[in-house]
Amino acid sequence: MRIRAERSSRAGLLIAAAAIVLAACGGGSNSTSTSTSAAVTSNTSATLPSASNTGFDPCTALTPQFLSEHQWNARTPTPKQDSAGNFQWKGCLYVAQSTYTFRVQTTNGTLAQVREKFPTATELTIDGRQALRYEARPDVPGGCTITVDMKSGSLYILVDDPRGLHPDKLSPCDNVTEIAVAVVPLLPQGS
């Protein structure tokens, strides 16, 4: 019985993890997903602030000129808004000229909640802000995420490059770090 319970538990975790990645990468058929709730959980039942309370809109902050300078302008950015329970993500999906994709979204999920879900995440400091870098699904190549601390939640940046199309052959985690280093200075002071 114990082996069956462990297998069921593992299967459930794999299904939940797959749902997280699909939701984060836009794999769902709509822009609102209930499967991302496993990405960030908390033991508290406090009301979370809205993701729009951060004072930063990635869809307007990453200007056409900024995207062009970084060769992240293969297509017009696509607005993406996701929610799961009390958690919300709001921002845009971008396509680089080398055709890998990435998301930049604000979320009301906190760095502490990400640390709880991904205890082995790598700690970074980007433009004076605490950040965590992690692979939500290390068994599925091509994805890496950085979550950057903000007053009202965090900034969520996800790279999806399963075919290794970065022009400098950067790994997804090096790529997401490069994107974060460019984007985080755009955050308003005090946000």
PyMOL commands that set and color helices and strands:
alter all, ss='L'
color gray80, all
select helices_A, chain A and resi 2-24+35-38+51-54+58-61+64-69+111-117+172-186
alter helices_A, ss='H'
color red, helices_A
select strands_A, chain A and resi 78-84+87-95+101-107+122-126+129-134+143-150+153-160
alter strands_A, ss='S'
color yellow, strands_A
deselect
rebuild
show_as cartoon
